[in-house]
């Protein structure tokens, strides 16, 4: 599938070996956790490998959980020169350079996007409501497996206590074959949801009813739970890139059921909507594409050559930088609201801040495409059309 060969390096030697080539890590490379106190090692045949590992313009971590309990973890790296797939096993780092087309085909294949059809599904759930649905899924699955073991079929009784028990098991065991542990990890949830609040909101939407024994799902509620419980794939993506003078983090979760694909965004609420395979492909191309130039982390002992060979000690440069920072802070605009651009959230609300004032979703970061999605050719400057295949960016 891929033309370039895989390169394997010892993680402990990467930073020191790259310094011998004059290549230093940038702010993004710290997410790959290379030890800074390692020893120099053999230099890789292709020195561009060090640029890729230590000067990334985008790092995206994919976690894919399949219905058959199999899992796939993949990391993509984007630079101005192209893309790569990255893996780590013990003390070894593996990297495989790929073209934009190869990376696109890889993601489409593993997420099964070729057969996806968009529907009219669109909903907003509170965080407590969504995690209550996940708890119901896990209760139903646990009841099924336990019934298979003891060969005894009893009626499942859903209660708030049973949801709390499931969450306690999820927190202790962190078995990623179950819904609560998967989504707690994907959305960085570390405290028990309010299941009582979730049930009240489900009741308002006619998804459940209360009985003397516990909770009963309505037809609509059962269909929704079955969708989530039997999802063929749950894929979480965490993308890191540099924009607006800081590292940005974009998070998406995709969930597929047969030929349907849901896109999920988590804020104070969970926004869910059906998307087409082509829309999913565009989102994936956006989140793995390079951001702005990332600041390099240069050791304090390095002396920098500037312009016409003039040498400036970095410590002095850092002092000047701190002075400029103070000046900028003193002259900053007091009313920040006058320079913020307005944006529309997926829930339909107009906002000016970094978070939606209604549902809490984070303001999306838009990026210009850096590569042609048709042929993989790097984009030149602000070109509107690919100079190789002529397609519009």
KEVO-303596 format. One record per residue (C-alpha): residue number from 1; x, z, y. Coordinates in Angstrom, 2 decimals, always signed. Layout:
<nodes>
+-----+---------+---------+---------+
: seq :      px :      pz :      py :
+-----+---------+---------+---------+
: NUM :       X :       Z :       Y :
...
+-----+---------+---------+---------+
</nodes>
This chain:
<nodes>
+-----+---------+---------+---------+
: seq :      px :      pz :      py :
+-----+---------+---------+---------+
:   1 :   +0.00 :   +0.00 :   +0.00 :
:   2 :   +2.85 :   +0.85 :   +2.39 :
:   3 :   +5.84 :   -1.41 :   +3.05 :
:   4 :   +8.34 :   +1.19 :   +4.26 :
:   5 :  +10.00 :   +3.60 :   +1.82 :
:   6 :   +9.55 :   +7.37 :   +1.89 :
:   7 :  +12.41 :   +9.43 :   +3.36 :
:   8 :  +13.02 :  +13.00 :   +2.14 :
:   9 :  +15.03 :  +15.51 :   +4.20 :
:  10 :  +15.86 :  +19.20 :   +3.99 :
:  11 :  +13.80 :  +20.92 :   +6.70 :
:  12 :  +16.60 :  +23.36 :   +7.45 :
:  13 :  +18.96 :  +20.58 :   +8.51 :
:  14 :  +16.65 :  +18.41 :  +10.62 :
:  15 :  +17.12 :  +19.98 :  +14.07 :
:  16 :  +20.89 :  +20.50 :  +13.79 :
:  17 :  +21.45 :  +17.03 :  +12.34 :
:  18 :  +19.37 :  +15.42 :  +15.09 :
:  19 :  +21.39 :  +17.26 :  +17.77 :
:  20 :  +24.48 :  +15.44 :  +16.48 :
:  21 :  +22.65 :  +12.23 :  +17.42 :
:  22 :  +21.59 :  +13.56 :  +20.84 :
:  23 :  +17.95 :  +13.93 :  +19.77 :
:  24 :  +16.21 :  +17.19 :  +20.71 :
:  25 :  +12.76 :  +18.50 :  +19.76 :
:  26 :   +9.82 :  +18.23 :  +22.12 :
:  27 :   +6.96 :  +20.69 :  +22.62 :
:  28 :   +4.79 :  +19.06 :  +19.95 :
:  29 :   +7.38 :  +19.18 :  +17.17 :
:  30 :   +7.08 :  +22.97 :  +16.96 :
:  31 :   +3.85 :  +22.49 :  +14.98 :
:  32 :   +5.96 :  +21.08 :  +12.12 :
:  33 :   +7.85 :  +24.42 :  +11.90 :
:  34 :  +11.43 :  +23.21 :  +11.47 :
:  35 :  +13.89 :  +26.15 :  +11.53 :
:  36 :  +16.06 :  +26.10 :  +14.65 :
:  37 :  +18.92 :  +28.08 :  +13.06 :
:  38 :  +19.57 :  +25.70 :  +10.15 :
:  39 :  +22.80 :  +23.89 :   +9.30 :
:  40 :  +23.63 :  +20.21 :   +9.94 :
:  41 :  +23.12 :  +17.96 :   +6.91 :
:  42 :  +23.57 :  +14.36 :   +5.90 :
:  43 :  +22.22 :  +11.94 :   +8.51 :
:  44 :  +19.28 :   +9.82 :   +7.33 :
:  45 :  +19.97 :   +6.11 :   +6.96 :
:  46 :  +17.32 :   +5.31 :   +9.57 :
:  47 :  +18.08 :   +7.45 :  +12.64 :
:  48 :  +14.61 :   +6.68 :  +14.05 :
:  49 :  +13.27 :   +9.18 :  +11.52 :
:  50 :  +14.58 :  +11.99 :  +13.74 :
:  51 :  +12.83 :  +10.52 :  +16.78 :
:  52 :   +9.61 :  +10.50 :  +14.78 :
:  53 :   +9.95 :  +14.10 :  +13.55 :
:  54 :  +11.25 :  +15.69 :  +16.74 :
:  55 :   +9.76 :  +13.47 :  +19.45 :
:  56 :   +6.14 :  +12.96 :  +18.30 :
:  57 :   +3.49 :  +11.89 :  +20.82 :
:  58 :   +0.64 :  +12.98 :  +18.56 :
:  59 :   +0.29 :  +15.21 :  +15.50 :
:  60 :   -2.98 :  +15.17 :  +13.59 :
:  61 :   -3.66 :  +17.40 :  +10.60 :
:  62 :   -6.36 :  +16.26 :   +8.17 :
:  63 :   -7.99 :  +18.53 :   +5.58 :
:  64 :  -10.33 :  +16.77 :   +3.16 :
:  65 :  -12.52 :  +18.66 :   +0.68 :
:  66 :  -14.36 :  +16.63 :   -1.97 :
:  67 :  -17.48 :  +17.54 :   -3.93 :
:  68 :  -15.53 :  +17.54 :   -7.21 :
:  69 :  -13.42 :  +20.44 :   -5.73 :
:  70 :  -10.37 :  +18.19 :   -5.22 :
:  71 :   -8.58 :  +18.42 :   -1.87 :
:  72 :   -6.29 :  +16.24 :   +0.23 :
:  73 :   -4.12 :  +17.45 :   +3.10 :
:  74 :   -2.43 :  +14.82 :   +5.28 :
:  75 :   -0.46 :  +14.90 :   +8.52 :
:  76 :   -0.09 :  +11.84 :  +10.73 :
:  77 :   +2.61 :  +11.42 :  +13.37 :
:  78 :   +2.37 :   +8.95 :  +16.24 :
:  79 :   +5.22 :   +7.85 :  +18.51 :
:  80 :   +5.61 :   +5.00 :  +20.99 :
:  81 :   +7.19 :   +2.97 :  +18.17 :
:  82 :   +4.52 :   +3.43 :  +15.50 :
:  83 :   +3.07 :   +5.89 :  +13.00 :
:  84 :   +4.11 :   +7.91 :   +9.97 :
:  85 :   +2.62 :  +10.08 :   +7.25 :
:  86 :   +4.28 :  +13.47 :   +6.92 :
:  87 :   +4.35 :  +15.90 :   +4.01 :
:  88 :   +6.07 :  +19.21 :   +3.28 :
:  89 :   +6.91 :  +20.76 :   -0.11 :
:  90 :   +8.92 :  +24.00 :   -0.08 :
:  91 :  +12.17 :  +23.25 :   +1.78 :
:  92 :  +11.70 :  +19.48 :   +1.81 :
:  93 :  +10.06 :  +17.25 :   +4.40 :
:  94 :   +8.87 :  +13.77 :   +3.44 :
:  95 :   +8.05 :  +11.05 :   +5.92 :
:  96 :   +6.73 :   +7.54 :   +5.36 :
:  97 :   +6.67 :   +5.16 :   +8.35 :
:  98 :   +3.47 :   +3.08 :   +8.47 :
:  99 :   +1.95 :   +0.46 :  +10.73 :
: 100 :   -1.25 :   +1.05 :  +12.68 :
: 101 :   -3.13 :   -1.19 :  +10.25 :
: 102 :   -1.77 :   +0.69 :   +7.21 :
: 103 :   -2.75 :   +4.04 :   +8.70 :
: 104 :   -6.21 :   +2.74 :   +9.55 :
: 105 :   -6.70 :   +1.43 :   +6.00 :
: 106 :   -5.45 :   +4.75 :   +4.56 :
: 107 :   -7.98 :   +6.83 :   +6.52 :
: 108 :  -10.86 :   +4.41 :   +5.92 :
: 109 :  -10.12 :   +4.40 :   +2.19 :
: 110 :   -9.86 :   +8.16 :   +1.74 :
: 111 :  -12.94 :   +8.86 :   +3.86 :
: 112 :  -14.97 :   +6.07 :   +2.24 :
: 113 :  -16.03 :   +4.53 :   +5.55 :
: 114 :  -16.59 :   +0.98 :   +4.33 :
: 115 :  -20.11 :   +1.71 :   +3.00 :
: 116 :  -21.29 :   +4.10 :   +5.74 :
: 117 :  -24.63 :   +3.35 :   +7.44 :
: 118 :  -25.76 :   +5.07 :  +10.64 :
: 119 :  -29.14 :   +6.86 :  +10.65 :
: 120 :  -31.15 :   +8.60 :  +13.37 :
: 121 :  -30.05 :  +12.09 :  +12.27 :
: 122 :  -29.20 :  +14.26 :  +15.28 :
: 123 :  -29.49 :  +18.03 :  +15.60 :
: 124 :  -28.07 :  +21.06 :  +17.36 :
: 125 :  -27.73 :  +24.37 :  +15.52 :
: 126 :  -26.42 :  +27.67 :  +16.77 :
: 127 :  -23.20 :  +28.86 :  +15.14 :
: 128 :  -25.07 :  +31.71 :  +13.40 :
: 129 :  -27.75 :  +29.28 :  +12.21 :
: 130 :  -25.18 :  +26.86 :  +10.78 :
: 131 :  -23.23 :  +29.58 :   +8.96 :
: 132 :  -26.48 :  +30.96 :   +7.54 :
: 133 :  -27.10 :  +27.53 :   +6.02 :
: 134 :  -23.58 :  +27.61 :   +4.55 :
: 135 :  -24.24 :  +31.08 :   +3.10 :
: 136 :  -27.43 :  +29.77 :   +1.46 :
: 137 :  -25.42 :  +26.89 :   -0.05 :
: 138 :  -22.86 :  +29.28 :   -1.52 :
: 139 :  -25.58 :  +31.63 :   -2.85 :
: 140 :  -27.26 :  +28.70 :   -4.59 :
: 141 :  -23.99 :  +27.45 :   -6.08 :
: 142 :  -22.93 :  +30.91 :   -7.27 :
: 143 :  -26.35 :  +31.50 :   -8.85 :
: 144 :  -26.09 :  +28.17 :  -10.70 :
: 145 :  -22.58 :  +28.84 :  -12.08 :
: 146 :  -23.39 :  +32.41 :  -13.10 :
: 147 :  -26.56 :  +31.24 :  -14.85 :
: 148 :  -24.51 :  +28.69 :  -16.79 :
: 149 :  -22.11 :  +31.42 :  -17.94 :
: 150 :  -24.66 :  +34.02 :  -19.06 :
: 151 :  -27.20 :  +31.41 :  -20.29 :
: 152 :  -29.99 :  +33.09 :  -18.43 :
: 153 :  -32.16 :  +31.42 :  -15.83 :
: 154 :  -33.70 :  +33.82 :  -13.32 :
: 155 :  -35.25 :  +33.08 :   -9.96 :
: 156 :  -32.82 :  +33.07 :   -7.04 :
: 157 :  -33.71 :  +35.60 :   -4.34 :
: 158 :  -32.13 :  +34.95 :   -0.93 :
: 159 :  -31.56 :  +37.99 :   +1.30 :
: 160 :  -29.38 :  +38.88 :   +4.29 :
: 161 :  -27.41 :  +41.22 :   +2.01 :
: 162 :  -26.61 :  +38.34 :   -0.32 :
: 163 :  -25.28 :  +36.32 :   +2.66 :
: 164 :  -23.06 :  +39.22 :   +3.74 :
: 165 :  -21.75 :  +39.50 :   +0.16 :
: 166 :  -20.90 :  +35.80 :   +0.15 :
: 167 :  -19.07 :  +36.11 :   +3.47 :
: 168 :  -17.12 :  +39.14 :   +2.17 :
: 169 :  -16.07 :  +37.14 :   -0.90 :
: 170 :  -15.12 :  +34.17 :   +1.30 :
: 171 :  -12.99 :  +36.39 :   +3.57 :
: 172 :  -11.21 :  +38.08 :   +0.68 :
: 173 :  -10.63 :  +35.18 :   -1.70 :
: 174 :  -10.56 :  +32.20 :   +0.75 :
: 175 :  -11.43 :  +29.80 :   -2.07 :
: 176 :  -11.73 :  +26.44 :   -0.33 :
: 177 :  -14.09 :  +25.09 :   -2.97 :
: 178 :  -16.94 :  +27.01 :   -1.26 :
: 179 :  -18.67 :  +26.19 :   +2.02 :
: 180 :  -18.13 :  +29.44 :   +3.94 :
: 181 :  -14.33 :  +29.50 :   +3.44 :
: 182 :  -14.02 :  +25.77 :   +4.25 :
: 183 :  -15.87 :  +25.95 :   +7.57 :
: 184 :  -14.44 :  +29.36 :   +8.52 :
: 185 :  -11.00 :  +27.73 :   +8.28 :
: 186 :  -11.98 :  +24.46 :   +9.96 :
: 187 :  -13.58 :  +26.24 :  +12.92 :
: 188 :  -11.23 :  +29.28 :  +13.01 :
: 189 :  -14.04 :  +31.79 :  +12.41 :
: 190 :  -12.74 :  +35.26 :  +11.54 :
: 191 :  -15.78 :  +37.50 :  +12.04 :
: 192 :  -19.05 :  +37.68 :  +10.13 :
: 193 :  -21.84 :  +35.61 :  +11.68 :
: 194 :  -25.12 :  +37.25 :  +12.67 :
: 195 :  -27.22 :  +36.13 :   +9.68 :
: 196 :  -30.36 :  +37.86 :  +11.01 :
: 197 :  -30.11 :  +35.81 :  +14.20 :
: 198 :  -29.46 :  +32.65 :  +12.17 :
: 199 :  -32.56 :  +33.23 :  +10.05 :
: 200 :  -34.77 :  +33.81 :  +13.11 :
: 201 :  -33.65 :  +30.48 :  +14.56 :
: 202 :  -34.20 :  +28.72 :  +11.23 :
: 203 :  -37.70 :  +30.22 :  +11.14 :
: 204 :  -38.47 :  +28.79 :  +14.60 :
: 205 :  -37.51 :  +25.32 :  +13.31 :
: 206 :  -39.69 :  +25.74 :  +10.23 :
: 207 :  -36.66 :  +25.64 :   +7.90 :
: 208 :  -37.48 :  +28.95 :   +6.18 :
: 209 :  -40.28 :  +31.45 :   +5.75 :
: 210 :  -40.07 :  +35.19 :   +5.09 :
: 211 :  -41.62 :  +36.63 :   +1.91 :
: 212 :  -41.95 :  +40.15 :   +0.53 :
: 213 :  -38.92 :  +39.55 :   -1.70 :
: 214 :  -36.66 :  +37.73 :   +0.75 :
: 215 :  -36.30 :  +34.26 :   +2.25 :
: 216 :  -37.83 :  +31.01 :   +1.07 :
: 217 :  -36.79 :  +27.52 :   +2.15 :
: 218 :  -39.42 :  +25.11 :   +3.42 :
: 219 :  -39.31 :  +21.46 :   +2.34 :
: 220 :  -37.37 :  +20.55 :   +5.50 :
: 221 :  -35.02 :  +23.50 :   +5.04 :
: 222 :  -34.37 :  +22.66 :   +1.40 :
: 223 :  -33.51 :  +19.04 :   +2.26 :
: 224 :  -31.03 :  +20.15 :   +4.95 :
: 225 :  -29.39 :  +22.71 :   +2.65 :
: 226 :  -29.11 :  +20.14 :   -0.15 :
: 227 :  -27.40 :  +17.68 :   +2.21 :
: 228 :  -24.79 :  +20.26 :   +3.19 :
: 229 :  -24.39 :  +21.71 :   -0.32 :
: 230 :  -23.90 :  +18.36 :   -2.04 :
: 231 :  -21.76 :  +16.65 :   +0.60 :
: 232 :  -19.33 :  +14.28 :   -1.14 :
: 233 :  -16.65 :  +14.91 :   +1.50 :
: 234 :  -15.96 :  +17.40 :   +4.27 :
: 235 :  -13.04 :  +16.36 :   +6.47 :
: 236 :  -11.58 :  +18.40 :   +9.31 :
: 237 :   -9.10 :  +16.97 :  +11.81 :
: 238 :   -6.96 :  +18.83 :  +14.34 :
: 239 :   -5.19 :  +16.54 :  +16.79 :
: 240 :   -2.45 :  +17.73 :  +19.18 :
: 241 :   -1.08 :  +15.61 :  +22.01 :
: 242 :   +0.18 :  +15.97 :  +25.59 :
: 243 :   -2.10 :  +15.26 :  +28.54 :
: 244 :   -2.70 :  +16.73 :  +32.01 :
: 245 :   +0.64 :  +18.62 :  +31.84 :
: 246 :   -0.21 :  +20.58 :  +28.72 :
: 247 :   -0.71 :  +20.28 :  +24.99 :
: 248 :   -4.31 :  +19.32 :  +24.22 :
: 249 :   -6.18 :  +20.09 :  +21.01 :
: 250 :   -9.12 :  +17.99 :  +19.78 :
: 251 :  -11.04 :  +19.07 :  +16.69 :
: 252 :  -13.57 :  +17.04 :  +14.70 :
: 253 :  -15.33 :  +17.64 :  +11.40 :
: 254 :  -16.86 :  +14.81 :   +9.36 :
: 255 :  -19.28 :  +15.30 :   +6.47 :
: 256 :  -20.47 :  +12.48 :   +4.20 :
: 257 :  -23.42 :  +12.19 :   +1.83 :
: 258 :  -23.51 :   +8.95 :   -0.13 :
: 259 :  -23.61 :   +6.24 :   +2.56 :
: 260 :  -24.26 :   +8.64 :   +5.47 :
: 261 :  -21.61 :  +10.25 :   +7.66 :
: 262 :  -22.17 :  +13.14 :  +10.06 :
: 263 :  -19.90 :  +13.98 :  +12.97 :
: 264 :  -19.86 :  +17.71 :  +13.80 :
: 265 :  -18.58 :  +19.33 :  +17.00 :
: 266 :  -18.36 :  +23.12 :  +17.30 :
: 267 :  -18.77 :  +25.08 :  +20.52 :
: 268 :  -21.20 :  +27.95 :  +20.95 :
: 269 :  -23.47 :  +25.52 :  +19.10 :
: 270 :  -22.84 :  +23.00 :  +16.33 :
: 271 :  -23.75 :  +19.46 :  +17.40 :
: 272 :  -24.41 :  +17.14 :  +14.46 :
: 273 :  -25.07 :  +13.42 :  +14.56 :
: 274 :  -25.00 :  +10.48 :  +12.18 :
: 275 :  -22.41 :   +7.81 :  +13.01 :
: 276 :  -21.53 :   +4.40 :  +11.60 :
: 277 :  -18.34 :   +3.62 :   +9.70 :
: 278 :  -17.12 :   +1.54 :  +12.65 :
: 279 :  -17.73 :   +4.40 :  +15.10 :
: 280 :  -15.88 :   +6.79 :  +12.76 :
: 281 :  -12.99 :   +4.34 :  +12.62 :
: 282 :  -12.82 :   +4.19 :  +16.44 :
: 283 :  -12.81 :   +8.01 :  +16.64 :
: 284 :  -10.02 :   +8.25 :  +14.07 :
: 285 :   -7.96 :   +5.64 :  +15.93 :
: 286 :   -8.44 :   +7.60 :  +19.13 :
: 287 :   -7.44 :  +11.00 :  +17.74 :
: 288 :   -4.24 :   +9.77 :  +16.02 :
: 289 :   -3.02 :   +7.64 :  +18.94 :
: 290 :   -0.11 :   +8.82 :  +21.16 :
: 291 :   -0.75 :  +10.89 :  +24.27 :
: 292 :   +1.46 :  +11.15 :  +27.34 :
: 293 :   +5.21 :  +11.75 :  +27.26 :
: 294 :   +5.94 :  +15.21 :  +25.82 :
: 295 :   +8.54 :  +17.49 :  +27.49 :
: 296 :  +11.75 :  +17.88 :  +25.48 :
: 297 :  +13.11 :  +21.33 :  +24.61 :
: 298 :  +16.82 :  +21.19 :  +25.54 :
: 299 :  +19.15 :  +24.13 :  +24.76 :
: 300 :  +20.34 :  +26.08 :  +27.85 :
: 301 :  +23.97 :  +25.27 :  +27.13 :
: 302 :  +23.46 :  +21.52 :  +27.52 :
: 303 :  +24.73 :  +19.86 :  +30.69 :
: 304 :  +22.54 :  +16.98 :  +31.86 :
: 305 :  +23.82 :  +13.69 :  +33.33 :
: 306 :  +21.61 :  +12.54 :  +36.19 :
: 307 :  +21.49 :   +9.14 :  +37.90 :
: 308 :  +25.06 :   +8.07 :  +38.72 :
: 309 :  +26.85 :  +10.38 :  +36.32 :
: 310 :  +26.34 :  +13.55 :  +38.40 :
: 311 :  +26.36 :  +16.60 :  +36.12 :
: 312 :  +23.90 :  +19.44 :  +36.69 :
: 313 :  +23.84 :  +22.63 :  +34.66 :
: 314 :  +20.41 :  +23.16 :  +33.07 :
: 315 :  +20.22 :  +26.82 :  +34.16 :
: 316 :  +20.45 :  +25.73 :  +37.82 :
: 317 :  +17.86 :  +23.01 :  +37.18 :
: 318 :  +15.55 :  +25.61 :  +35.64 :
: 319 :  +15.93 :  +27.89 :  +38.69 :
: 320 :  +15.03 :  +24.96 :  +40.96 :
: 321 :  +12.08 :  +24.20 :  +38.73 :
: 322 :  +10.80 :  +27.78 :  +39.03 :
: 323 :  +11.16 :  +27.58 :  +42.83 :
: 324 :   +9.12 :  +24.36 :  +42.90 :
: 325 :   +6.52 :  +25.99 :  +40.67 :
: 326 :   +6.10 :  +28.85 :  +43.19 :
: 327 :   +5.76 :  +26.37 :  +46.06 :
: 328 :   +3.14 :  +24.37 :  +44.14 :
: 329 :   +1.16 :  +27.55 :  +43.38 :
: 330 :   +1.23 :  +28.63 :  +47.05 :
: 331 :   +0.00 :  +25.23 :  +48.23 :
: 332 :   -2.59 :  +24.72 :  +45.49 :
: 333 :   -6.15 :  +23.77 :  +46.40 :
: 334 :   -8.34 :  +26.89 :  +46.47 :
: 335 :  -11.61 :  +25.19 :  +45.58 :
: 336 :  -10.81 :  +23.60 :  +42.22 :
: 337 :  -14.36 :  +22.33 :  +41.81 :
: 338 :  -13.84 :  +19.62 :  +44.43 :
: 339 :  -11.21 :  +17.85 :  +42.32 :
: 340 :  -12.84 :  +18.17 :  +38.89 :
: 341 :  -14.54 :  +15.11 :  +37.45 :
: 342 :  -18.05 :  +15.46 :  +36.07 :
: 343 :  -18.74 :  +14.64 :  +32.41 :
: 344 :  -21.76 :  +14.50 :  +30.12 :
: 345 :  -21.80 :  +16.62 :  +26.94 :
: 346 :  -23.18 :  +15.31 :  +23.64 :
: 347 :  -26.14 :  +17.67 :  +24.17 :
: 348 :  -27.02 :  +15.71 :  +27.36 :
: 349 :  -25.89 :  +18.27 :  +29.96 :
: 350 :  -23.87 :  +17.23 :  +33.04 :
: 351 :  -20.82 :  +19.46 :  +33.59 :
: 352 :  -17.79 :  +19.86 :  +35.89 :
: 353 :  -15.80 :  +22.54 :  +34.00 :
: 354 :  -13.81 :  +22.35 :  +30.76 :
: 355 :  -16.72 :  +23.64 :  +28.65 :
: 356 :  -20.39 :  +22.68 :  +28.50 :
: 357 :  -22.47 :  +25.23 :  +30.44 :
: 358 :  -25.36 :  +24.82 :  +27.98 :
: 359 :  -23.92 :  +24.59 :  +24.43 :
: 360 :  -20.29 :  +25.65 :  +25.02 :
: 361 :  -18.69 :  +22.47 :  +23.63 :
: 362 :  -15.21 :  +21.67 :  +24.96 :
: 363 :  -14.77 :  +18.77 :  +27.38 :
: 364 :  -13.56 :  +15.75 :  +25.37 :
: 365 :  -10.13 :  +14.33 :  +26.19 :
: 366 :  -10.20 :  +10.55 :  +26.51 :
: 367 :   -7.12 :   +8.55 :  +25.71 :
: 368 :   -6.27 :   +4.94 :  +26.32 :
: 369 :   -5.52 :   +3.12 :  +23.03 :
: 370 :   -1.77 :   +2.71 :  +22.47 :
: 371 :   -2.04 :   +0.22 :  +19.61 :
: 372 :   -4.26 :   -2.74 :  +18.82 :
: 373 :   -6.83 :   -1.67 :  +16.22 :
: 374 :   -6.94 :   -5.24 :  +14.85 :
: 375 :   -3.25 :   -6.01 :  +14.25 :
: 376 :   -1.44 :   -2.73 :  +14.96 :
: 377 :   +0.70 :   -4.19 :  +17.77 :
: 378 :   +1.80 :   -1.63 :  +20.44 :
: 379 :   -0.02 :   -1.97 :  +23.74 :
: 380 :   +2.11 :   -3.11 :  +26.67 :
: 381 :   +1.60 :   -1.14 :  +29.87 :
: 382 :   -2.08 :   -1.31 :  +30.95 :
: 383 :   -2.84 :   -4.62 :  +29.23 :
: 384 :   -6.53 :   -5.25 :  +28.53 :
: 385 :   -5.85 :   -7.71 :  +25.71 :
: 386 :   -3.38 :   -7.64 :  +22.79 :
: 387 :   -0.52 :  -10.05 :  +23.50 :
: 388 :   -0.18 :  -10.76 :  +19.75 :
: 389 :   -3.73 :  -11.37 :  +18.46 :
: 390 :   -5.62 :  -11.65 :  +21.77 :
: 391 :   -8.26 :   -9.06 :  +20.90 :
: 392 :   -9.52 :   -6.71 :  +23.63 :
: 393 :   -8.20 :   -3.12 :  +23.58 :
+-----+---------+---------+---------+
</nodes>
